[in-house]
Amino acid sequence: MEGRISVIVRDYIVRKEEMNLFDIKADGTFSMNLHVPYPMFVLVYPMTQVYAMPGDTIDVTMDTTKPSREEGVSVSGTGVSGEVSRVWLQTMNRYCQFSRERRDEESPEEVMKWKDQAVERLDSIVQQMNEGLPELAGCSPLAADVLKTSILTMHMINICEKFQFMDKEDIDQEQYWQEYFSFVAPREKYLLDNPLLLIAGDEFFFNRLEYSIMEPVEQSSIKSRTLPIDYTTSNDIEIYVQPTLREARREAMAKLHDKLQLSPTNFAAQICMLRDLFTKLEWPYYGQDIDSHYDFEAEDVASTLPYITNADLMRRAVLTYREYVKKYELKAAGKDDTALRHIEPMTKGDSIFQSIIEPYKGNVLYVDFWEMSCGPCRAKMLQMRDEVDANKDKPVKYLYITDDTPEQCRAFLVGNDIKGEHIHVTRSQWGYLQEKFQFTGIPFVVIFDKDGNRREDKTVEQLLEKLK
């Protein structure tokens, strides 16, 4: 399993993810000092999820003689981390078992009935918590509260997913949204306005909130981002002026209050606003030059921070924005990528990647990490065929890297005429490349200019245009 056991840390507040590989010794032991920005659940992939609080130690053991991973993995540790990690899976299995079957043909009435039943189950769990869950006997108050809050987030994920993925084409979507989430207001204090969500929630919980209950918050950023159209006084048209982000945020808060009777700046809403903000920081808007991008982002930060009333969230936001400015201020000034990097020792991932790209030096590089089991990966490769063919005589190489074998890929690649350079690496090498580029989801694409600098601000076509 060399190169395949890793720890994935997701700072869901500011949408950052960090992946670290374990150094596995010859005797099968492994150890790591791990930095977490705050107490959180982290994934020891592919073994289990554990709780990590600064200062604690977590022990994960896998008995490979057992018939399944669930039976073979055991967790222990010190402090709150050990308390939560030891009983987390047991409590989830008892109180958070949901059917994941999705029936696309369900009517809105059927979904609403299902929701009412799900809320009844949620209320039953809350009552059991108030009476005392036997699995938490002996836990410290903090560990017990983390586990109970985690159980609540799982139930909310289940309810939000049903709304998020249902067919809403033939209904009044705003009215249905209001009716579906009418149950939240009486339960807001422990479902949404609970600071324990900071250390007991996870990426999936807040992702589901963003695109269901908190949809007005997510939409507020879209509303304020439509670029103005070209127009002269001779045009006989009506101009619609988009609201500023500050105005759009205010409208979103008012909608949550008026339609759902929620506190305009409840704890979960604040996190969703920060997630929205820090997602956009990394991505220039279409048609913008880089200087305009930074002007927009400064305004975004100024428009969002007044709504962040929680001191811990404000601290995370300010520190992350400071890191963002330090990282990108040279790019905004037109400096190249090498000016941003400190001289650091070459990692094993660096060495593997350098050996892969060595034959293609001097070219613009489009590097796509993919696997056969990933539908979006295959779809993206199909979409890229025209571009690959159009640029076949230009100084650009399209590198498709996978840990699948040539035999696994041949039928798809040959049958669909997927051109480019197809590179197959071992699972161990794939793990080191994941650590180098810090990705867990695929397809994952990186672009390099002809000098080997990673370019997040340019497309292949823009880099080729510059070479003319």
N, C-alpha and C positions, 0 to 999 in steps of 0.2 A: 504493500500500500504506500510505498515511498512516493512522496509528492502528491498524495491524494487525500491525506487527512489534514484538514485546515480549519481555522477558526474564522468565521465571518462575523464581523461586528458592524451593525447597521445603526448609525446615528440618525434615527428617523426624524429628528427635529429639523436638522439642516440638510437632510437628504445626502448623507455621505456614507460610503461603505468602505470597509477596510478588510482585506483578506490576508491572513498569515498562515504559512505552511509550517507544520510540525517537522522538526528534525528527528526522524525515527532512527533509533540506534539499532545495532545488530541484534540485541537481545529483545527487540520489540517494544522497548520503552520510549517514551517521548515526553518532552517538557517544553514549556514556553512561558515567558513573562509577557503578559498581555496588558495593553493599555485600553481602558474603557473610559469614555468621557463622563459617564455617570452610571450608576447601577442599572443593569439591563440584562435581558436574555440574549445569549449569543449562540450561534450554531456551530457545533463541532461536527463538521461534515466529513464523512457520511454517517456519523455515529449517533449523535443525539443533540438535543438542546439543553443548555445549562444556564444557570443564573450566575452572573458575575458582578460582585461588588468589590470596589477597590479595597485592597488589603487582605482579602480572603484567598484561600487556596482551594482549587477544585481538582478532584481526582476522578478521571474517567478510565474505566477498564473495559476491554472487550475480550470476552472468552470465545475464541473462534471455534471451539468444539460444540457450541450450542447450535441448534437447528435454525435459529433466526436472530436477526440483529436485536430485536426487542428483548429476547431472552438473554442474549449474550452481553449486553451493555449494562454496566452498573455505575452509579455516580455517588460520590461522597465528597466531603470537603469541610472547611471551617466556616464559622460565622454564618451570616444570613445566606451566603452563597450555597453552603453545604445544606442548610435547612431546606431552602426552596428547591434546589436541584434534586435532592433525594426523593421528594414526594410530588414533584411537579407532574411527571408523566402519570402517576397513579391518580392524581386528582383530575387531570384532563380526561383520562379514560373513563372516569366515573361520572363526571358532571358535564362533559362537553362532547358527547358523542352525537354527531349530526349526520343525517343522510345528505350526501353530496350529489344526489341525483337531480339533474336539471331537466324539467319538462317544458320545452319551449311552447307547447300548445296550451299551457295553463292560461285561463282567463284572468283578467284583473280581479274579479270577484274571488276566484279560487286562491289567488296569491294573497289577497287581503285576509281571507279566512285562515290561511296558513300562518300569516304574520300574527294574527290574534292568538293562535295556539302557541307560537314561539314566544310571545310575550308572557303568556301564562306560565310556560316552562321557566322563563327568566325570573318571574316573580316567585315561583316555587323555590328556585335556587337561592334567591335572596332570603327567603324565610328560613331555609335550612342553614344559611350562613349565620343568621341572627341567633339561631338555636345552638350553633356550634357544629362544624364539620369534623367528624371523627378522625379524618386523615391529618388534620392540622393539630391534633392533640400533642402537646409538647413543644410546638413551634413557638418562637418568640413572637410578641405582638407584631413587629414589623414584618417578619417572614410570613405570618398568617395573613396580614393585610395585603402583601404583594400577591400571594396566591389567590386570595379571594377576588382581588381586582382583576387579575389575569383571567380568572374564570368568567367574569362579567364581560371582558373584552371579547372572549371567544363567542359568547352568545350574541354580542352586537355585530361581530363579523358575519355570523350566520344570517342574521336578520337583514343587514345592509346588502349582502351579496344577492339575496333574493330580489331585492328592489333594483339593484344595479344591473342585473343581467336579464330582467324580464323585458318582454316586448311592450314598448310604450307608444307605438306608432298611432294607434287609433283611440287614444284617450287624452283627456286634458291633463298633461303631464304635471303642471304646477299644482292643480287641485289634488291629483292623486298623491303627489309628494307630500302635500300638507296632511292628507288623511292618513297616509301610511305611517308617517312619523309623529302623529299626534300623541302616541304613547310616551314620547321621550320627556316632555316637559315635567310631568309629575315625578320622573325618575332622574332628572338632569343632574342632581347633586352627586350621585354616585356613578352615573354612566358617562357624563361629559365634563362636569365641572369639578373633577376630582384630581388634585395635584399628584396623587399616587400613580396616575396614568403615566407620568413622566418616567417612572422606574418599573412599572408593571405592564404597560402596553407594549406594542411592537409595531414594526413597519406595516404589517398587514392590517392591523386595526385602524391606523390613521389613514392608510390608503383607501380603505373601504368607506370611512367617514367622508373623506374628501369628495368622493363621487356619488354620495347618496345624501345623507343628512346635511352635510356642509357644502352641497353643490353651489349655493350662491357665492360662497367664498371663492371657490375655484373659478366660477364664471366671472367674478369681478375682475380678475386679471385679464381674461379674454376680452371683456367689454372695453377695457381701456387701451387695448393694444391694436385695434384696427388702424392701419395707416391711412392718412387722409388721401382722398382721390384728387387727381389733377382737375382743375376747373377754372374757367374764365367767366367773366361777367356775361358773356354772350350765351353761356349754357343755360338753357331753360330747365333747370333741375333744382330740386330741394336738397340742401346740404344738411346731413345729420351729423352733429358734432358729438364725437365720442366723449364720455366722461373721463376725467383724470382718474388715476388709480385711487387717489384719496377719496374722490367722490364715489367711485365704484365700491370701494371697501365699505364706505358709510351706508350705501344702498344695501349691500349684502347683510350687514349687521342689522339693519332695520327690517329686512325681510325675515331673518331668523327670529327676530323678536315678534313681529306682527303676525307671521303665519304659523310659527311653531311655539310661540311664547317662551323662547329660550333666551337666556342672558346673552346680550350682544357680544360680550367678550368672555364667554366661558372658556375654561382651560383648553378644551379640545379645539375650539375655534381659533384660539391663539396659535396652537401648534400647526393647524392646517394653513393658517396665513403664512407662517414662517416656512413651511414646506413649499408652498407655492412660490414664495419669494426666492428661496435659495435654489429651486429648480431652474428658475428663469435666469439667475445670475450667470450660469454657465453657457447659456445659449443665446447668441445674437439673433435678433429678429430678422426675418427675410428682408432683404433690400437695404439693411443698415450697414454703414461702415462702422469700424470698431470704435471710433471716437463717440459716435452717436449712441452706441450700445452702452458705454459707461455712463453717459449723461442720463440715459433712461434708468439705469440700475440705481444710480444715486437717488433719483426721484422715487423709485420704487421703495428703497429702504426708508426714506423720509416719510413716505405715505403709509408704511406698514407699522413701523415701530411705535407710533402713538397708541396703537391698539394692544400692545404687548404690556400687560400690567403685572405679570408674574416675574419676580426678580430673577429666578433661575433661567427662565426662557429668555429674558432680556440679555442676561450675561452670555448665554450660548449664541444669541444672534449677533451681539456686538463683537465677540471674539471671532466668530466665523467670518463676518464681513471684513474685519481687519485682516484676516488671513487671505481673503479673496483679493483685497486691494493690493497687498504686498505681492501676491503671486502674479497679478495681471497688470500692474501699473507699467512695467517695462514693455509688455505687449502693446498697451495703449499708446506708448510712445514710439512704437514701430521697431522695437528691438527684437532680435531673433531669439529662438528658444534656448540657445546655449547660454545666453546671459542670465537666464532664470534658474539655472541648475547649480547646486553646490557639487563640488567634486566628491563623489562617494565611491566606495569600493564596488567593483562589479559583482553582481549577484549571480547565482546559477541561472536565474531566468534571463538576465542580461546576456550571459554567455550563449545560452541556447538560441535566443532571438538573433544575436549577431551572426551566428553560424547559418541561420535560415536566410537572412537577407543579404549576406555577403555576395552571392552571385549576381545580385540585382543592384549593386551600388551605382550611383549616378542617375538613377531613375526616380521619378515620383513613385511612391509605393502606396497602394490601397490594400490594407491587410484586414481580412475578414476571418474571425474565429467562428467556427460553425460545427454542427454535428447533424448526422442524418435523422436523429430523433426529434429535431427541432423544426417544426413546420414553418415558422417565420424565417428561419435560416434558409431553407430551400426556396421559399417564395422570393426572398431578397436576391438570391443568386439568379433566379429566373428573370427578375426585373433588371438585373445588371447586364444581361447578355448583350443588349444593343450598345451600351456604353463601351463594354469590353471590345466588341467588334469594331466600333467606330474609332477606337484609339489604338488599334493593334500595331500601327506603324509609328506611334508616338513614344516618347521617352517615359512611359508609365508601365508599371507591372501590377497586375492584380493577383495577390497572393491569398489563397484560400487554405487556412490551416485548421486541421481537425485531428482529434485523437481516435477517430474511427479508422478501420483498416481500409486499404484500397479495395478489397473484395466487398466490403460493406457499402462502399460509395459508388462502385463502378457503374451499376445499372442506372442510377440517377444521373450521374455526370455524363456518361456517354449517351444515354437515351434522350437527354435534354440539351445536348451540345453545349455544356458549360465549359467555356474556354477559361484561360488563366493558368496560373501556376498552382498546382494542387500538391499540398505539403501535408504528409501524415506524420504525426508525432506520437510518442508513447504517452500513456496516461500519466506517467511521472513527469515527463516534459510539459504536458498540458497544465499540470498543477503549478509548475514553476512559472509558466507564462501567465497563468491567472494571477499569481502573486505579483509578478512584475507590472502587469497592466491594471491590476486591481479590478477585475471584473468577475462576476458570477453568472450574470445573465447573458444569453446569446440570442441572435447574432450580435457580436461586438466588433466594431470597425475602428481602426486607427489609420490615419493618413500621414505620410512623411514626405517632405520635399526632397529635392535631389541631393541636398547636403546632409540628409539623415535627421533633420529636425522634425519632431512631431508637430503637426499643424492642426490644431482644433478650430482655428479661425478661417480655414480655407478649404474649398472643395478641390477635387482633382482637376476640374476644368480651369479653375482660377490659377492653380499652380502651373498648369501647362501653358496658360496664356502668358504668364509672367516669363516663361522661357523663350517666347518668340522674339 
